[in-house]
């Protein structure tokens, strides 16, 4: 520690060189030599008292200090650098339980204007994650615990079986969604879900109904529940999404087209779907009414009576598959409200031109 004077004509020419502190040279500047000497005297007094203060530490704290120094030295850090990192990283971290995080995540989605259908599914998936960790602090959940949760079957032992890769993939996405939200809110510094292995699944062809299945269902509805035709026909023959079709009314038929308004569309974009001859014939059945509201149980009854298989989004998948050979990819994608890439990746199953002609020739008997 020494005092020097700089040659340059500067406001603070006197320099107190404190030597290296944490690997960096430390210097302080003063207007007069007297101020520099006073600062040096104060620092020396501080250093003299440091050994006394260190000796007064309990033995266990001194051991912890030495162990911390050794461990940090292995990775090229000093204790001061480690403390600075912790101060910067943990300054705004807030202790939150998983249950509180789930509630706030759901509330955030609600306030962002998400559709009711999306929120219903999202809440169910988040609550499944909450059921496992509940009162645990988000910062204490580990990658290993999330991995175990993603692969566990929580049903009774007699019904348990290995989970499909699609289910595991879905749970991992849920975990990433929640803990990424926690990182953004500064409740944790890094997401334990980032360490989860990504799941690769083989692309499964979409499930569709045969022409015979579609004909049997429509005829059953015509005889017993004709009002449901106004819900089912726009999906089979117009590509409307099920929840969009539920919200349709007679006012949505404009100049021979079905208008899906932004407030009812998944993409929040307005689109027009031409009412082709097949769709017009089924909408013209006496008693057919647009929309379905709360009449899902009667459709379930019809599925059961006819023993119809019902894969995910089967009616829209049938529309895309049977419509492609007749109308082409561009129009089918436009009417269904998605891109051609999505059409070929997820919505289309191979059908013969003959089967497509039979599908679009279906009429009420």
C-alpha positions in Angstrom: 0.0 0.0 0.0 1.6 3.3 -1.1 0.8 6.9 -2.1 2.0 8.4 -5.4 1.4 11.6 -7.3 0.4 11.6 -10.9 2.3 13.8 -13.3 -0.8 14.9 -15.2 -2.6 18.0 -14.1 -5.8 16.4 -12.8 -8.4 17.3 -10.1 -7.3 14.4 -8.0 -3.6 13.9 -8.5 -2.8 11.9 -5.4 -3.2 8.1 -5.8 -3.5 5.5 -3.0 -2.5 2.1 -4.4 -4.2 -0.6 -2.3 -2.6 -3.5 -4.2 -4.6 -6.4 -5.6 -8.0 -7.3 -4.2 -9.7 -10.4 -5.6 -7.2 -10.5 -8.4 -7.8 -6.9 -9.5 -5.7 -3.8 -8.8 -7.5 -1.3 -6.6 -6.6 2.4 -6.6 -8.3 5.4 -5.0 -7.8 9.1 -5.9 -7.6 12.2 -3.7 -7.3 16.0 -4.1 -4.5 16.3 -1.4 -1.7 14.2 0.0 -3.2 14.6 3.5 -6.5 13.0 2.4 -4.6 10.1 0.8 -2.6 9.5 3.9 -5.7 9.5 6.1 -7.4 6.9 3.8 -4.2 4.7 3.9 -4.1 5.0 7.8 -7.8 3.9 8.0 -7.3 0.9 5.7 -4.3 -0.2 7.7 -6.3 0.0 11.0 -9.0 -2.0 9.3 -6.5 -4.7 8.2 -5.0 -4.9 11.7 -8.4 -5.7 13.2 -9.3 -8.3 10.6 -7.2 -11.2 12.1 -8.7 -10.5 15.5 -12.2 -10.7 14.0 -11.4 -13.9 12.1 -10.0 -15.5 15.3 -13.2 -14.7 17.1 -15.3 -16.8 14.7 -16.6 -20.1 16.0 -14.6 -23.2 14.9 -17.4 -24.5 12.7 -17.7 -21.2 10.8 -13.9 -21.1 10.1 -14.1 -24.7 8.8 -17.0 -23.8 6.5 -15.1 -20.7 5.3 -12.0 -22.8 4.5 -14.1 -25.5 2.8 -15.9 -22.9 0.7 -12.6 -21.4 -0.4 -11.2 -24.8 -1.4 -14.3 -25.7 -3.4 -14.5 -22.3 -5.2 -10.8 -22.6 -6.1 -11.4 -25.7 -8.0 -13.7 -23.8 -10.4 -11.6 -20.7 -10.5 -13.7 -18.4 -8.3 -13.1 -16.5 -5.1 -15.5 -16.3 -2.1 -16.2 -12.7 -2.8 -17.1 -13.5 -6.5 -19.4 -16.2 -5.3 -21.2 -13.8 -2.9 -21.5 -11.2 -5.6 -23.1 -13.8 -8.0 -25.6 -14.9 -5.3 -26.5 -11.3 -4.5 -27.2 -10.6 -8.1 -29.0 -13.8 -8.8 -31.1 -14.3 -5.7 -31.9 -10.6 -5.1 -35.5 -10.9 -6.4 -36.1 -14.6 -5.9 -39.4 -15.1 -4.0 -40.3 -18.3 -2.1 -43.4 -19.8 -3.8 -45.0 -23.2 -3.4 -46.0 -25.2 -6.5 -49.7 -24.7 -5.5 -49.3 -20.9 -5.5 -47.3 -21.0 -8.8 -50.0 -23.1 -10.5 -52.8 -20.7 -9.3 -50.8 -17.7 -10.6 -50.0 -19.4 -13.9 -53.7 -20.2 -14.5 -54.7 -16.7 -13.5 -52.1 -15.3 -15.9 -53.5 -17.4 -18.8 -57.1 -16.2 -17.9 -56.1 -12.6 -18.0 -54.3 -13.0 -21.4 -57.7 -13.7 -23.1 -57.3 -17.4 -23.8 -60.4 -19.3 -24.9 -62.6 -21.1 -22.4 -61.9 -24.4 -24.1 -58.1 -23.9 -23.8 -58.4 -22.8 -20.2 -60.4 -25.9 -19.2 -57.7 -28.2 -20.6 -54.9 -26.1 -19.2 -56.3 -26.1 -15.7 -56.8 -29.8 -15.7 -53.2 -30.4 -16.7 -51.7 -27.9 -14.2 -53.8 -29.3 -11.4 -52.4 -32.8 -12.2 -48.9 -31.4 -11.7 -50.0 -29.6 -8.5 -51.5 -32.8 -7.1 -47.9 -34.3 -7.0 -46.0 -31.4 -5.5 -48.6 -29.1 -3.9 -47.0 -27.4 -0.9 -43.4 -27.9 -2.0 -41.4 -24.8 -2.7 -40.7 -24.4 -6.5 -37.0 -24.0 -5.7 -36.9 -27.4 -4.1 -38.4 -29.5 -7.0 -35.6 -31.4 -8.8 -35.3 -32.7 -12.3 -35.2 -36.3 -11.0 -38.6 -35.8 -9.3 -40.2 -34.3 -12.4 -38.8 -37.2 -14.5 -40.4 -39.7 -12.0 -43.7 -37.8 -12.0 -43.8 -37.7 -15.8 -43.6 -41.5 -16.0 -45.8 -42.5 -13.0 -49.2 -44.1 -13.4 -51.3 -42.9 -10.5 -54.2 -45.3 -11.0 -54.8 -48.3 -8.7 -52.1 -51.0 -9.0 -54.4 -53.4 -10.8 -55.0 -50.9 -13.6 -51.4 -49.6 -13.9 -49.4 -50.1 -17.1 -46.4 -48.3 -18.7 -47.4 -44.9 -19.9 -47.2 -44.2 -23.6 -44.5 -41.9 -24.9 -47.1 -39.4 -26.0 -48.4 -39.1 -22.4 -44.9 -38.7 -21.0 -44.2 -36.0 -23.6 -47.4 -34.2 -22.6 -46.4 -34.2 -18.9 -42.9 -32.9 -19.7 -44.4 -30.0 -21.7 -46.7 -29.2 -18.7 -43.6 -29.2 -16.3 -41.7 -26.9 -18.7 -44.7 -24.6 -19.0 -45.1 -24.1 -15.3 -41.4 -23.8 -14.3 -40.6 -21.5 -17.2 -43.4 -19.3 -15.9 -41.7 -19.4 -12.4 -38.3 -18.4 -13.9 -40.0 -15.4 -15.6 -41.6 -14.4 -12.3 -38.2 -14.7 -10.5 -39.5 -17.4 -8.1 -36.6 -19.7 -9.1 -33.4 -18.9 -10.9 -33.5 -21.9 -13.3 -36.1 -24.4 -14.3 -35.6 -28.0 -13.2 -37.7 -29.0 -16.2 -34.9 -27.9 -18.6 -33.0 -31.0 -17.6 -35.7 -33.4 -18.7 -34.9 -35.5 -21.8 -37.0 -34.6 -24.8 -39.3 -37.4 -26.0 -39.4 -38.4 -29.6 -42.6 -40.0 -30.8 -43.5 -41.5 -34.2 -46.1 -39.6 -36.1 -49.5 -41.3 -35.8 -51.9 -41.1 -38.7 -55.1 -39.3 -37.8 -58.2 -41.4 -37.2 -61.0 -40.9 -39.6 -64.5 -42.4 -40.1 -65.3 -44.7 -43.0 -67.9 -43.4 -45.4 -70.3 -46.1 -44.0 -69.7 -44.8 -40.4 -70.4 -41.2 -41.4 -73.6 -42.3 -43.2 -74.8 -44.4 -40.3 -74.2 -41.6 -37.8 -75.9 -38.9 -39.9 -79.0 -41.1 -40.5 -79.3 -42.0 -36.8 -79.2 -38.3 -36.0 -81.8 -37.5 -38.7 -84.2 -40.0 -37.2 -83.7 -39.3 -33.5 -81.8 -36.1 -32.9 -82.1 -34.0 -36.1 -81.2 -30.7 -34.3 -77.6 -32.1 -33.8 -77.1 -32.2 -37.6 -76.5 -28.4 -37.5 -73.5 -29.2 -35.2 -72.1 -32.3 -36.9 -72.6 -31.5 -40.6 -70.5 -28.2 -40.6 -67.6 -30.2 -39.1 -67.8 -33.2 -41.5 -68.5 -31.2 -44.6 -67.1 -27.7 -43.8 -64.1 -28.4 -41.6 -65.4 -26.2 -38.8 -63.7 -26.9 -35.4 -66.0 -28.6 -32.9 -66.0 -25.7 -30.4 -66.5 -23.3 -33.3 -69.5 -25.3 -34.6 -71.0 -25.3 -31.1 -71.1 -21.5 -31.2 -72.6 -21.1 -34.6 -76.1 -19.7 -35.1 -78.3 -19.1 -38.2 -76.9 -15.6 -38.3 -73.5 -17.0 -39.3 -74.9 -18.2 -42.6 -74.2 -15.3 -45.0 -74.7 -15.5 -48.8 -74.4 -19.3 -49.0 -71.3 -19.3 -46.7 -70.7 -20.1 -43.1 -69.0 -17.1 -41.5 -66.7 -18.0 -38.6 -66.2 -14.7 -36.7 -63.0 -13.9 -34.9 -64.6 -14.2 -31.5 -65.5 -17.8 -32.3 -62.4 -18.9 -34.2 -59.4 -20.6 -32.6 -57.0 -18.4 -34.6 -59.1 -15.3 -33.9 -59.3 -14.7 -37.7 -62.4 -14.4 -39.7 -63.0 -16.9 -42.4 -65.8 -17.9 -44.8 -66.6 -21.6 -45.7 -68.7 -22.2 -48.8 -71.8 -24.3 -48.1 -71.3 -27.1 -50.6 -74.2 -29.3 -51.9 -73.6 -32.1 -49.3 -73.5 -29.7 -46.3 -76.6 -27.8 -47.6 -78.5 -31.1 -47.9 -77.9 -32.0 -44.3 -78.5 -28.5 -42.9 -81.9 -28.6 -44.8 -83.1 -31.6 -42.8 -86.3 -30.6 -40.9 -85.3 -29.8 -37.3 -81.6 -29.2 -38.0 -80.3 -26.3 -35.8 -77.0 -24.6 -35.9 -74.8 -25.0 -32.8 -75.1 -27.6 -30.0 -74.8 -25.8 -26.7 -75.1 -28.4 -24.0 -76.4 -31.4 -26.0 -73.2 -33.5 -26.0 -74.8 -36.4 -24.1 -77.1 -37.2 -27.0 -74.3 -37.3 -29.4 -72.5 -39.7 -27.0 -75.6 -41.8 -26.9 -75.6 -42.0 -30.7 -71.9 -43.1 -30.7 -72.6 -45.8 -28.2 -75.7 -47.1 -30.1 -73.7 -47.3 -33.3 -70.5 -48.6 -31.7 -68.6 -45.9 -33.5 -64.8 -45.5 -32.9 -64.1 -41.9 -31.9 -60.4 -40.9 -32.3 -59.4 -37.4 -31.5 -61.0 -34.7 -33.8 -62.3 -37.5 -36.0 -64.9 -35.4 -37.8 -62.5 -32.7 -38.9 -59.9 -35.3 -39.8 -62.5 -36.9 -42.0 -63.3 -33.6 -43.7 -59.6 -33.0 -44.5 -58.9 -36.5 -45.7 -62.0 -36.9 -47.9 -61.9 -33.3 -49.1 -58.2 -33.3 -50.3 -58.8 -35.4 -53.4 -61.8 -33.4 -54.4 -61.1 -29.7 -53.5 -57.3 -29.7 -53.2 -54.9 -28.8 -50.4 -55.2 -25.0 -50.6 -58.9 -24.8 -50.3 -59.2 -27.5 -47.6 -56.5 -25.8 -45.5 -58.2 -22.4 -46.0 -61.7 -23.7 -45.0 -60.3 -25.7 -42.0 -58.4 -22.6 -40.8 -54.8 -23.8 -40.8 -51.8 -24.1 -43.1 -51.2 -26.7 -45.8 -48.1 -27.8 -43.7 -50.4 -28.6 -40.8 -52.9 -30.3 -43.1 -50.3 -32.8 -44.4 -48.6 -33.3 -41.0 -51.6 -33.9 -38.7 -55.0 -33.9 -40.5 -54.9 -36.0 -43.6 -55.3 -39.7 -43.9 -54.9 -41.5 -47.3 -58.3 -42.2 -48.9 -59.1 -43.4 -52.4 -60.7 -41.1 -54.9 -63.7 -43.5 -55.0 -64.2 -43.2 -51.3 -63.9 -39.4 -51.5 -66.7 -39.3 -54.1 -68.9 -41.5 -51.9 -68.3 -39.3 -48.9 -69.3 -36.1 -50.8 -72.3 -38.0 -52.3 -73.9 -38.7 -48.9 -77.4 -37.3 -48.7 -80.4 -37.7 -46.3 -82.5 -40.7 -47.2 
